[in-house]
Amino acid sequence: MYRAYLLVSVVVIALYALQPTVLLYQAVALSGVLAILVGLWANKPANRLPWYLFAMGQGTWFIGDVLYDTFDMTQSPSIADVAYLLAYPFLGAGLVLMIARRRRERDVPGLIDSLIVTVGLGLLSWVFVADPIVDNTNLSLVERAVATAYPIGDVLLLALVIRLVTDRGERSPAFRLMVASMGLVLIADTFFAVDPSSDYTNALDVLWLASYVLWGATALHPTMGQLSTVSRPRARPFSFRPLAAVAAAMLIVPTLVVARLVQSVHVDTWVIVGGACALTLLVVWRMAFDIEEIRETTRQRDQLRQDLLREASHDSLTGVANSVHLRQLIGAALRRGRRSGTPVGLMVVDLDDTGGINDKHGHTVGDEVLRVVACRLQEAARGVGSVGRLGGDQFVALIESVSSGHEPAKLADGLIKAISEPILLPGGALEVTACIGTTTSQDCGTDAETLLLEAQTALRRAKSAGRGQIQQLDNRGRSELADRTAIEAELGDALEAGDLEIHLQPVVELPSGLLDGYEASVRWNRPDGEPLDLTEVPPAVMSAELACAVDRWVLTGATARLAALTAAEPISYGNLTVTVPVSTPLLTSPCLLQDVRRALVDADLAPHRLAVAVNEMALVEVPSATQTLSALREAGICVTIDDFGTGRTSIAQMRHLPADTLKVHRSMVDSDEPGTYDLLVLLVNAAHACGLLVVADGHPHVPQHGVVSDPPLPTERRLRIVRDE
């Protein structure tokens, strides 16, 4: 609709420019007023009052035009001037309402910038438009007052237009049409005020008519409703344009002074003084807001920095120090202890059976338990030390200065009592127990990692003793820890030096005795003793990094050995598999599947020829074990649960195990206790019913020729029990 209106209006205005007539002028002016009313009816804006005010303002201008053209009102003042001047309050009120409703919050800096520009342009308007009228003694006082009212009204409208333009609201097409309309009015009024009897009156009429038309097109445009409603503020990146506009406004006063001195331009001194004072005060006011914004930005930056530091150093779930920050606290406490000569105590707290809590009550309850325990630990250690979360369900309590050898044990006993208090939850009370391992720094050479390792060693002893136990590391424990550390270092060197060997132990079927595959084991050829099977090395000896390195080495070596056997005798070894044990650290690694696939690709083996064996306890200790093993099976890799029967998995859970094979622990095969054989039969039948194969340790008689091919190295025989078809 607005396009058709613009097209017709342009044609009519062109006709007027060629042959000016009062009828064409008044028709175009009236169409602008009617277009506003039609736009209100068609677009139905949420806030109509500004548009009614715009229609009244345009209407009074139209009435002024009719009065001016109908009667001879060339002499000022006249009743037409009353109509013209009355339009300014209506238009100004509409703009004020529109500006106010376009914002959710006040923008005082933007308002100050608008005032600075308005004062600067107002000075120019006064010097070149209003002041000559005021000084014209040929006009009466009333005539001068009426003539001066026009530029004053234009300056006020200019101020509102500038404020509207500097607003960060949406710049819709209707917005641009309205700003263009106001701009044309101000330009035409300014030129007319400078010289009312000029020869370009016809050109000014065209500008006024274009202003009427643009107002009408603004109301007819579908986006007109956005002008008087709250809009989403646009992002306002830094730009030199507002700064340049303010700077230009500030330069108007010195420019007028220079023009007065050089070109003898008439400039009232008090006008210069007043304008300079107003601009100076506005700039000072603007600077005050800038300084406050800088202060607020600085406060926000400091607060953000504190929040980031806290997030980086504290556990998001419990709010206590996280693992990284905890090690920093321990290191700082040890340094202070060395300077003061006082030992530092450390306790590692491990909650009992949190996995069972998660399985029974859900992880939400499990997280709440961790939060409650963390709060209780902080309360119990308040004034004595600090508390941190090591990871999972393990916490650490640090004692800055140990006054006596019994202080850690005393605090540990208090921690146990605090944790054991029932935890009140919406579903009822929940009781939690914990084990604690404690240690005390013995010399100035102790570092944070060593102290943590000592406390964790004591914790393992406490866990092996049962629930709710406390163990303190003594000299004997430190000696054992030193031996384990030495063994770990030797094992790392042996891995690098190639002193580890992979042995393939055959797995055979019963009762046929056919060779089905191999199980990989690792022998450590220690320089000072007999070869040592790595299964005899306690898991605590190897760090997670070393355990993963050994597992990856075995994966690569075992698949390469099977590939070599297959290449040498494709008929005998083409369908055999190899089972490789994987430790808990590698099972928790996100790279396990990638490592397995890389080993298969390097050996050029199909995925089904590799089986990954994990200890049954890993299903309990590693929350993500089920997902990891399921991903391996989806990739075509077999999964074996090792040492089944020694953990916590019941027969009823077999059908849900993410596995293909169960390996029964040797204790169930070699035991002579009554009922053990029946239990083994029950286990095998249950596994078969769940679609699982069973492998068991044993020493059956295996034929040496024909049925089973001897592996390339002497190995211990293993037994596989399969389902009868």
N, C-alpha and C positions, 0 to 999 in steps of 0.2 A: 504493500500500500504506500509506504513512504517513498519508494522509487518513482511510482507514478506521480505522486504529489510533487516530488522534486523536478521531474521532467516537465510537467505542465507549468510549474512556477518559473522555471528557467526560461521557457518560451515567452511567458507573459512579461517577465522582467526585461527580456531582450526587446520585446515590442515597446515597452515603456522607454527603454534607453533610446530607441530610434524616434519615437514620437510620444513624448511625455504627456499624459493626461491624468487628470485628477481621478477619474473613474478607475483606471487601471491601478493606480497607486493604492486607492482605498480597497479595491478588490483583493489585491495581494496581501495588504495588511490585515484585512478581516479574515482571509483564509488562514493566516498564521494562528489567530486566536481560535478559530473553529477547529483547526487541526489538533491543537492541544486538547480540546474537549473530546474530539473523536478518539484520540490516542488514549485518553483516560478510560473511555467506554470500551475500547477494543482490547487494550492490554491489561486493564484492571490491576494496577500496581498496588502493593500492600500498603504503602503510605501515600495517600492522595493529596494531603494538605499542601505540600510544596508545589504540586502541579496546579492546584486551584489558585495558589498565590501567583504562580507564573502566568496563568491565564488572565488573572485580574490585572497584573502589571502590563502584559501585552495589550489587554483590552483598553486600559486607560491611555496607553500610547496611541492606540487606534482612535479613541475618542478625541484625543488632542489633535491628531491629524485631520479628523473630520471638522473639528471646530476651526482649525487653522485654515483649512481650504474653503470652508463654507462662508465664513465671515472674514472680514478684512481685519486680521489680527497681526499685521506686520509690525505694529507698534507694541513694544514690550513695556510693562508686563500686560498679559492678557489672560483670559480664562483658559486659553489653550495651554499656557505655561503651567497653570494649576494642574491640569490633567497630565501633562508631561512629567512634572516633578512628583506627582502622586505615584507614578509607576515605580520610582526608585525604592520606596519602602516595601512595596509588594514583592518586587524582584529580590531585594536584599533579604527579606524575611524568608522567602522560599529557599534561597541559597544557604542561609544559616541553618535552616531545618535539614536540608539535604546533607550538608557537611556534617552536622551533628549525628545524623542517623546512619551515615556511612562508616562510622567508627565505633568499635567496642570500647576503646579506651582513649584517653586524652593524649594528644601528641603536642606537648608544649614546645619542644624544640622546632618542630615543623611550623607551628604557629609563629614563633619568633622569627624564623627565616622569612615567612610570608610578610610579617610586619616590616622587617628591614627593607625588603624589596619595595613594599608599598610606600613606605615613607620616602624612599629615594625617588620613586616615580612621582609621588605626590608633590615633592619639592619642584620637580620639573614642570608639573602641571600648574602649580601655583605661580612659578616665576614667569612662564611663557603664556599661560592662559588666564588664570584668575587674577593675578596681580595687575596686569594691564587694565582689566575691567574695573577693579577696585579704584585704580588711580585715574580713571577716565572721568574728569569733572564735568564733561558735557552730558553725562547721564545723571538722572536723579538717584537719590539714595535707594529707593525701591527698585529702580531699574538695575542698579548695580548689584543689589542683593539677589534679585531673581537671576541675573546673568551669572553671578558667582555660584549660585546653587547648582547649576548644571555640572561644572567641573568637579565640584565637591561630591555630588552624587556619583559621577563617573569614577572618581577615586575610590569611593567606598565599594562600588561594584567591582572595581579592579582588584581591591584587596581581597574580596571574597572569591573572585575568579582565581587569583594567585593561590589562595589557600586551597581551593578545590584542585588545582593542578598539582600542587605539592603533596596532596594526599596520596597514600600508598594503596588506595582501593583499586578495583578493577578498572581498566581503560577500555570500556565497551564502545561500540560505534556510536551509541546515543550520547555517551560522555563527550566524544570528540565533536559531534555535531553541536552540542550545547556550548562548549567552550568556543568553538568557531563563531557561533552566533553572538555571544557576548563580546568577543574580540572585535567583530565588525561594528557593533554598536559603539564601543569605546573609541575606535578609530574615527568613525564618522562624527561622533559628538565632539571629539577633540579638534578636528579640522574645522568644524562649523563654529566652535567657540572662538577659535583664533581669528577667523574672518567670516562673519555671517553673510556678508554681501559679496562673497567671492563668485568667480565665474564657474566654479566646478560644483555648483549646487546640484546639478543633475547627477553627477557621479556620486555625490553623497546620498542622494535619494536611492540610487541603486544599492549602495551598501546597507541602508536602512531596510530596504525591501528584502535583501538577501538575509538580513538578520531575522526578519519576521518568518521567512520561509524555513530557515534552519531551526528555529524554535519549534515550528510545526512538525518538521521532519524528525526532530528529537523525540517528540511525544508519540509520533506514529511508529517509530522504530520498535521492534519487539523487545529490545534490551532496555527500554526506558525504565522498566520497573527496578532494574539493578541500581539506578542512580540514587534512589531514596531508600535503599535497604542496606543492612550491614553486609559488607563484602569481605571476602578473604583478603587480608593485606598481602600485597605483592612483596616479594623479597626486594630489598633496597640495597644493592651493592654500592660500594663506595664509587662516587662519580664526581668529576670536577665541575660538572654543570651547575649544581646548586651552589658550590663554593664560588664559582665564577659569577653567578648572579648576585650573591651577597656582596662579593668584592666590588662588582660594578656599582651596586647601590651605594656602597660606602664611598666610592670615588666621586659620586655626584656632587657632594658638598665642595670638596677642593676644586672640582672642575668649574663649578659656578663661580667660585672666588676668582679663579684664573680668568674666566670669561669677563668678569666684572672689571678686573684690572687691565686686561689686554684689549678687549673688544668694547669696553664701556657698556656692557650689558647691564640693564637696570636690575639690581638684585637688592632686596631689602635686607639690611644687616640683621635685623631681628629674626627674619625668616631663616637666614643662614645659621644664626646662633641656635634657634630653636630646633632646626633640622639636625644640626651637628649633635646637640645634646640628646635628642631623641634616638638618633642612630647609635651614639656612644652607649647610652643606657641599654638599648636592645642588645648590642654586642656583648656588653658585660653580663647581661642576663643570660645570653646564649652560652657564654663561656662558663658561667656557673653550672649550667646543665651539663656541658661537656665534661667539666671537672667531676661532677657527681657521677656521670656515666663511666668515666675512667675509674673512679673509686669503686663503683659497683662491679665493673668488669674485673678489677683487680681482686675484689672480694670473691667473686664467682670463680675466678681462676685459682685462687688459693684454696677455696673450698673444694673445687674439682681436683686439685692436686692432692689434697688430704684424702678425698674419697678414693682416688686412684691408688694412693699409697696404702690405704687401708684394705682395699680390695686385693691388692697385690701381696699383702702381708698377712691377711686374715682369711680364715676359712669361711666361705660364703654360707655354709649351712649352720655352723655353731657359733661363729663370731670370734672364736679363739684364734691364736696365731696358727698359720698354716705351716706346712713342712719346711718351706724355704726360710720363712722368717724365724721359725723355731730353731733351726740350726744357727742362724745369726745370733739369736738370744743366748744359746748355749755357748757359742764362741766368745761373745762379749762377757758372759759370766765367768768363763774360765780365765780370761785375761785379767778381769778384776780380782779373781781369786788368787792368781799368781802374784799380783802386786801386794795384796793384803795378807797373803800366806794362809788363806782359809780354803778348805776343800769345797767343791761344788757337788751337790747331790742331784741325781736324776732318776725318775721313775717312769717306766713305760706301763701304761694301763691298757689291758686288752679285755674287751667285753666278751662274755661267754655266750656262744650260740646266738649271735645276732642274725645269722642266716635263718635259723628257725623262727625268729621273731618276724622276719620279713616274709617267710613262707606262710606263716600262720595268720599274721595280722595285716600284711601288706607293707610296702615300702614307705607309705606315709607315716604309719605308726613307727616304723624303724627309724625314720628321720627324726621324729619327735623324741624318741628315746635318746638319740645321740645329742639332741639339743638340751634335754633335761640333764643328762649326765655331764655335759660340758659345763652347765651352770653350777651343778653341785660340786664339780671339781674346782671351779673358780672360787666358790664360797669356802670350801675346805682349805684351799691353799692361800686364801687371802692373807696378806701380811707376811707370808713365808716364802712364796715363790710365784711363778707364773705358769700358765697352763697353755698347751697347744695341742693341735690335732695332727698326728703323724700321718694319718690316712686310714680309710676304711673305718673300723671300729677301734682303732688304737689312739690313745691320748698320751701326752707326756706332761709330767709335772716337774718343774725345775726349781731346785732349792739353791738360792744364791750363795748362802754361807751356812755350812754345816757346823754347828757348835759342838756336836758330839756324834759318835758313831751310831747312836740309837735314833737320831732325829729322823732320817729317812724312813726307818721302819715304823716309827711312831706316826709319821704323816701318812704312810701307806696304809696303816691300819685304819686311820680316820677316813681315808679315801674309800676303802672297802665298805666301811659302815655307811658312808654317805650314798654310795652307789646302790647299796642293798636296800635302801628305803623304797617302799612300793611307789611306783610311778602311777599317778592317777590319770587315766585316759577316759574319753567318753564311753568306751566299751567296758570299763572296769579297771581295776588295779593290775599292774604288771610288775613283777619282780625281776630284777636284773642282777647278775653277779659278774665279777670281773677278777682277773688275775693280774698281779703286779710284779714286775721285775725291777729291782732297785740296784743302784751302784753309786759309788762316790769316787771322785777324782783322786788319784793317789800321788801324782807328781805333776810338775810343771809342764811336762811334755805331752800331757793328754790333750787331745783335740776333740771337737764336737762329734765327729764320726766315730771315734774310738769309744767315747762315753756312751753314745747311743748303741753301739754294737754290744758293749758290756751289759747295758740294761736289757737289751733284747735277748741276750744269752740267758740272763737270769729269768726273763719272762718265759722262755721256752721250758726252763726247769719247772717254773710255777705251773704252767699249763699241763705239763706231763704229770704233775702231782694231783691234779683234779681242779674242780671249780672253786673260785674264791680263795685261791692260794697266793701267798706272798713269798718271794725268794729274793735274797740279797746275794749279789755276786761276791764271793770270797776269793782268797788268793788262789785256791785250787781251781776255781772257775776261770780266773784270769789266766792261769797257766794253760788250761785246756783251750781257752780262746786264742792264746798266742800260738798254740800248736795248730789249731784249725786255720789261723791266718797264714801260718807258714805253709801248710798243705795247699791252701788256695793259691798262694803265690807259686808254689812248685807246679801245681796243676796248670796254671796259666802258662808257665814257661814250657811245660811238656807239650801243651797244645801248639805253641809256636814252633817248638823244636821237632815236632813230629814223633814224639815218644808215645803217642796213643795209637792203639790198633783196634780195628773193627773186626769182630769175630761174628760169623754167621752161624747161628745154631739152627739146625733143621727142625722143621715142624712136620710131623707125619700123621697120617690118618690111621685110625683104628676102626675096624680090625684088619684093614687091607695092608697097612704098613706102607702105603704109597707116600712118597715125598710130596708135601703140599706147598712148602715155602720155607722161608728162613726168618729168624728173629735176630736183629742186630744187637750186639752187646759190645761194650768198649772195655779194653784192657789197658791199664796204665803200667808201662814198663818203668818202674822206679829204679833209679841207678843204685840205690842202697838196699834193695829188697826184692821180694818176689813180685811178679806181676799182680796188679790189684784190679779187681773188677770195680768199675765206677759205681755199681749199685751198692757196694760196701762203703762208699764215701758218703757220710751224712749230708743231706741236702743243705743243711745250714752252713757247711763249709764253703760252698760255692755261692758267690754273689749272683745276682740276677743276670748281670752282664756276662759273666763267665759261663753260667749255665746255658744261656742262649747261644753263646759262641760254640760251646761243645755240641749242643743239639744240631745247630746248622752244619757243623762239620760232619756229624754222624749222618745226617740226612743226605748230604752230598756224597759222602764216601759209600754208604750202603747202597744207594741207587746206582752209583757207578759200578760197584762190585757186581750187582745183579745184572746190569747191562753187559758187563764183560763176560759173565757166565753165559748169558743168552747169546751173545755174538759167537762164543766158542762152540756151544752145543745148542742150537736153536730148538731141536726136538726135545731134549731132556729138560731144558730150563725155560722154554718159551712161555709157559703158563704159570710159572712159580711167582710167588709174591715175597716181599720183604717187609717185615714189621719193624718200625723204628720208634723207640720210646721218646717221648717229648716231655720235658720238665714243666713244672707249673709256671716259671717265669716266661718261657716261650709261649705257653698256652695263653697267657694274658697279653702277649704282644699283639698289636694290630697287624704285624707283618707276617704272622704264621702262615696264612694261606699263600701269601706271595712267596715266602721262602720255600714252601713245599712245591709250588708250581715251578719255581726256578730250578729246583733239584731235578724234577721230572723232565723238564725241557733239556737241561744239560746232559742228562743220561739217556734221553730219547726213549723214555718209558711211558707206557699208557698209565693213566691215573689209577686204574683198578689194580695195578700190580704193586701199589704201595699202601701199607696200612700204618696209621699213626696210633701209637699206644699212649694213653694217659692214665695216671694213677686214679683209682676210684675216689680218693680223698679230694682230688682236684675238682670233682663235681660239686663238692660241698664248699671248698675254700674259694673257688673262683666263680663269682656270680655270672660272668659272661661265658662260662664254659659251654653251656648248652647251645648258645647261638654260634659259637666258634666251631664246635664239632658238627653242628648241622650244616654250616657253610662248607666244611670239608667234604661231607658226604654228598652235598649237592654238586660239588666239583668232581665227583666220581672216585674220591679217595676213601678207602675203608677206615673205620675207627674201631680200636680195641680198647676195652676198659681193663686196665692192668690191676693185678693183685685184688681181684674181686673177692669179697668175703671178709675183708679186714676193715672196711669203712662203715658207712652208715646207710648204705643203699639197701632197701628191703627188696624181697623177691617181688612184692606187689608193684614196685616201681620199674621193673624190667621192661615192661611194654612201652615205657616212655623214655627209655634211655636213647640218646642220639648215637647209637653204636651198632656195629655189625657183629662183633665178637666179644666174648667175655673170657678173660684169662684168670683162671682160678688160682688162688694163692697156694704156694707149696704146702702150707700147713694143713690144708684140707686133703691133700693127696698123700702125704707121707705119714700122717698121724695114724697111730694104732689105737686111739681111744674108741671105746664102744660108741656106735651110732654115727661116727664120722663118715663111714662109707654110705650109709643111708642118706645122710645129709647131702653128700656129694651127688648121689643119684637124683635126689630131689632138685638140687640146684641145676643139674644138667637138663633134666626134663622140663623144668620151668623155663630155662633159657630157650630150649628148642620150641616150646609152645609159643614163645614170644618172637620166634623167627631169628634167634641169635645162634651163632656157632660158639663152641666152647673149646678153649685151649687150657691144658693143665700141665704143670711141671710134673715130670715123672722120669723113670728109667726103664722103659720097656725094652724087651729084646727086639732089635731091628735087624732083619736079614742084611748081610753084607753084600749080596750080589743080586742083581736083577730088579728088585722092587724099589729100593732106595739107593740113589746115587750118593756116594760120600761127598760132602762139600770139600772144597780145596784145602781147608784147614781143619785140624782135629778140633772137634766141638762136642759139647754136651748135648745128648739127645733130648728132644722135647716131644710131647704127645699132643695130638689134636683129637678131640672127640667130636664126631659129627652125628647128625641125625640119620636114623635109618629111613630109607625111602621105601 
